[in-house]
Amino acid sequence: MIKFIYPDGSYCYRALHTVHAVFRNDEGKLIARAERADLSGMYEFEIAGFELLDQGRTYS
């Protein structure tokens, strides 16, 4: 499980198998690419950070 933290401090959780990439764009912003819930393709969104979660453990 991955916890994405948005620039405004809010967050969401995504299953690891739905996440394609985390990278910095040309402007230096941290971007995540994930699969859409309806499986119609990928989308990208800006994040401030992320945490990898594993059954009670947190990796940053």
VOSETOR-998300 format. One line per field, with one value per atom (N, C-alpha, C): residue in three letters; chain; atom name; x, y, z. Coordinates in nm, 2 decimals, m for minus. Atoms other than C-alpha are relative to their C-alpha. Layout:
REM VOSETOR-998300
residu ala,... .
chaine A,... .
atome CA,... .
u X,... .
v Y,... .
w Z,... .
***
This chain:
REM VOSETOR-998300
residu met,met,met,ile,ile,ile,lys,lys,lys,phe,phe,phe,ile,ile,ile,tyr,tyr,tyr,pro,pro,pro,asp,asp,asp,gly,gly,gly,ser,ser,ser,tyr,tyr,tyr,cys,cys,cys,tyr,tyr,tyr,arg,arg,arg,ala,ala,ala,leu,leu,leu,his,his,his,thr,thr,thr,val,val,val,his,his,his,ala,ala,ala,val,val,val,phe,phe,phe,arg,arg,arg,asn,asn,asn,asp,asp,asp,glu,glu,glu,gly,gly,gly,lys,lys,lys,leu,leu,leu,ile,ile,ile,ala,ala,ala,arg,arg,arg,ala,ala,ala,glu,glu,glu,arg,arg,arg,ala,ala,ala,asp,asp,asp,leu,leu,leu,ser,ser,ser,gly,gly,gly,met,met,met,tyr,tyr,tyr,glu,glu,glu,phe,phe,phe,glu,glu,glu,ile,ile,ile,ala,ala,ala,gly,gly,gly,phe,phe,phe,glu,glu,glu,leu,leu,leu,leu,leu,leu,asp,asp,asp,gln,gln,gln,gly,gly,gly,arg,arg,arg,thr,thr,thr,tyr,tyr,tyr,ser,ser,ser .
chaine A,A,A,A,A,A,A,A,A,A,A,A,A,A,A,A,A,A,A,A,A,A,A,A,A,A,A,A,A,A,A,A,A,A,A,A,A,A,A,A,A,A,A,A,A,A,A,A,A,A,A,A,A,A,A,A,A,A,A,A,A,A,A,A,A,A,A,A,A,A,A,A,A,A,A,A,A,A,A,A,A,A,A,A,A,A,A,A,A,A,A,A,A,A,A,A,A,A,A,A,A,A,A,A,A,A,A,A,A,A,A,A,A,A,A,A,A,A,A,A,A,A,A,A,A,A,A,A,A,A,A,A,A,A,A,A,A,A,A,A,A,A,A,A,A,A,A,A,A,A,A,A,A,A,A,A,A,A,A,A,A,A,A,A,A,A,A,A,A,A,A,A,A,A,A,A,A,A,A,A .
atome N,CA,C,N,CA,C,N,CA,C,N,CA,C,N,CA,C,N,CA,C,N,CA,C,N,CA,C,N,CA,C,N,CA,C,N,CA,C,N,CA,C,N,CA,C,N,CA,C,N,CA,C,N,CA,C,N,CA,C,N,CA,C,N,CA,C,N,CA,C,N,CA,C,N,CA,C,N,CA,C,N,CA,C,N,CA,C,N,CA,C,N,CA,C,N,CA,C,N,CA,C,N,CA,C,N,CA,C,N,CA,C,N,CA,C,N,CA,C,N,CA,C,N,CA,C,N,CA,C,N,CA,C,N,CA,C,N,CA,C,N,CA,C,N,CA,C,N,CA,C,N,CA,C,N,CA,C,N,CA,C,N,CA,C,N,CA,C,N,CA,C,N,CA,C,N,CA,C,N,CA,C,N,CA,C,N,CA,C,N,CA,C,N,CA,C,N,CA,C,N,CA,C,N,CA,C,N,CA,C .
u 0.08,0.00,0.09,m0.07,0.12,m0.09,0.07,0.01,0.06,m0.04,0.03,m0.04,0.03,0.06,m0.01,0.02,m0.08,0.06,m0.06,0.07,m0.08,0.08,m0.22,0.00,m0.01,m0.14,m0.10,0.09,m0.43,0.07,m0.06,m0.36,m0.10,0.08,m0.49,0.08,m0.07,m0.40,m0.03,0.02,m0.34,0.07,m0.07,m0.26,0.12,m0.13,0.10,m0.02,0.00,0.00,m0.07,0.07,m0.20,0.10,m0.09,0.10,0.11,m0.10,0.32,0.13,m0.13,0.58,m0.02,m0.01,0.68,0.13,m0.11,0.91,m0.01,0.00,1.00,m0.01,0.02,0.87,0.11,m0.10,1.06,0.01,0.01,0.95,0.05,m0.05,1.09,m0.11,0.11,0.75,0.00,0.01,0.70,m0.13,0.12,0.45,m0.02,0.03,0.28,m0.08,0.08,0.14,m0.07,0.07,m0.13,m0.11,0.11,m0.40,m0.13,0.13,m0.75,m0.08,0.08,m1.01,m0.08,0.08,m1.21,0.09,m0.10,m0.89,0.01,0.00,m0.92,0.13,m0.13,m0.56,0.07,m0.07,m0.31,m0.03,0.01,m0.33,0.11,m0.11,m0.07,m0.06,0.05,m0.11,0.12,m0.11,0.12,m0.01,m0.01,0.23,0.11,m0.11,0.44,0.09,m0.08,0.56,m0.08,0.07,0.47,0.06,m0.05,0.51,m0.04,0.03,0.53,m0.05,0.06,0.31,0.00,m0.01,0.35,m0.05,0.05,0.13,0.06,m0.04,0.20,0.13,m0.13,0.54,m0.02,0.00,0.60,0.14,m0.13,0.89,m0.02,0.01,0.96,0.13 .
v m0.12,0.00,0.12,m0.12,0.35,0.11,m0.12,0.67,0.12,m0.12,0.97,0.12,m0.13,1.31,0.11,m0.11,1.60,0.12,m0.13,1.95,0.07,m0.07,2.07,m0.07,0.08,1.81,m0.11,0.11,1.58,m0.12,0.12,1.22,m0.10,0.11,0.91,m0.13,0.13,0.54,m0.07,0.07,0.34,m0.14,0.13,m0.03,0.00,0.00,m0.09,m0.03,0.05,m0.27,0.10,m0.10,0.04,0.11,m0.11,0.27,m0.03,0.02,0.30,0.07,m0.07,0.56,0.12,m0.13,0.85,0.06,m0.07,1.11,0.15,m0.14,1.47,0.05,m0.05,1.66,0.11,m0.10,1.93,0.12,m0.11,2.19,m0.03,0.05,1.98,m0.04,0.05,1.89,m0.15,0.15,1.54,m0.04,0.04,1.36,m0.15,0.14,1.02,m0.04,0.05,0.81,m0.13,0.11,0.56,m0.04,0.05,0.35,0.05,m0.05,0.49,m0.11,0.10,0.31,m0.08,0.07,0.21,m0.08,0.07,0.06,0.05,m0.06,0.30,0.06,m0.06,0.41,0.06,m0.06,0.60,0.15,m0.14,0.95,0.05,m0.05,1.18,0.11,m0.10,1.40,0.04,m0.05,1.62,m0.05,0.04,1.50,0.07,m0.06,1.64,m0.11,0.12,1.29,m0.12,0.13,0.93,m0.09,0.10,0.65,m0.14,0.14,0.28,m0.07,0.06,0.09,m0.15,0.15,m0.28,m0.06,0.07,m0.45,0.05,m0.06,m0.21,0.07,m0.07,m0.09,0.11,m0.11,0.24,0.03,m0.03,0.31,0.14,m0.14,0.67,0.02 .
w 0.00,0.00,0.00,0.01,m0.08,0.05,m0.04,0.10,m0.07,0.07,m0.13,0.08,m0.07,0.04,m0.10,0.10,m0.16,0.05,m0.04,m0.16,0.11,m0.10,0.06,0.14,m0.12,0.33,0.01,0.00,0.25,m0.06,0.05,0.15,m0.05,0.05,m0.02,0.01,0.00,m0.02,m0.13,0.12,m0.33,0.01,0.00,m0.38,m0.08,0.06,m0.48,m0.15,0.14,m0.80,m0.10,0.09,m0.93,m0.03,0.02,m0.91,m0.10,0.11,m1.22,0.02,m0.02,m1.13,0.09,m0.07,m0.91,m0.05,0.07,m1.07,0.02,0.00,m1.09,m0.15,0.13,m1.39,m0.03,0.04,m1.58,0.09,m0.09,m1.33,0.14,m0.13,m1.04,0.10,m0.09,m0.90,0.01,m0.02,m0.76,m0.05,0.07,m0.98,0.02,m0.01,m0.93,m0.12,0.11,m1.22,0.05,m0.05,m1.13,m0.09,0.08,m1.29,0.05,m0.04,m1.30,0.06,m0.07,m1.08,m0.10,0.09,m1.39,m0.10,0.08,m1.55,m0.15,0.13,m1.85,m0.04,0.03,m1.84,0.13,m0.11,m1.63,0.01,m0.01,m1.49,0.09,m0.07,m1.33,0.10,m0.10,m1.02,0.08,m0.08,m0.81,0.14,m0.14,m0.47,0.07,m0.08,m0.19,0.06,m0.05,m0.08,0.00,m0.01,m0.03,0.11,m0.09,0.22,m0.05,0.03,0.15,0.13,m0.12,0.40,m0.02,0.01,0.48,0.13,m0.11,0.74,0.13,m0.13,1.03,m0.01,0.01,0.90,m0.10,0.09,0.74,m0.05,0.07,0.49,m0.06,0.06,0.39,m0.09 .
***
